[in-house]
Amino acid sequence: MKIYTKTGDKGQTSLIGGTRVPKYALRIEAYGTVDELNSYIGLIKDQEIPDSDKLILKEIQDRLFTIGSVLATDKENSRIKIPDLHDEDVMLLEKEMDKMNEFLPPLKHFVLPGGNQIASFCHIARCVCRRAERNTVHLMEESPMDENVVIYLNRLSDYLFTLSRKVILINKNEENKWIPRV
């Protein structure tokens, strides 16, 4: 099987279900951003972090593929069964954040991105996650879908922020507090 198909050479691509759309379509932007996010999650997972976090990040990557499938499907023209998100997927992120917050110092300032390389990767992923969320919310205005997609992306950005704080703490670095000039 060849990896190239040449079917997108004229600026069109196919959704799950076969509908052809321009590559700049909002749906493509949404799932493309989720794919970009998934790549950053892989980058974080490949760093020196606890194995327990690597397992959670692998689970997150799987859920992002699920979200990509949801976003790439033209429900009106597809009878293909795709995976879906569950409330438990969101609850996993919440439980993991609660565990991390048990030993993190209270947040008393806004935190500037940085602190160490892993934390910086987490912040980049968090920003890409927020863009994926914005694109998905915009897409939902024209194409209704499971609200768990947006909820998951919203919670994931919070998880990535919390993970950035954790890796700063376990590596004995300082958080980069924002102290506004007033």
Secondary structure, 3 states (H helix, E strand, C coil): CCCCCCCCCCCEEECECCCEEECCCHHHHHHHHHHHHHHHHHHHHCCCCCHHHHHHHHHHHHHHHHHHHHHCECCCCCCCCCCCCCHHHHHHHHHHHHHHHCCCCCCCCEECCCCCHHHHHHHHHHHHHHHHHHHHHHHHHHCCCCCHHHHHHHHHHHHHHHHHHHHHHHCCCCCCEECCCC
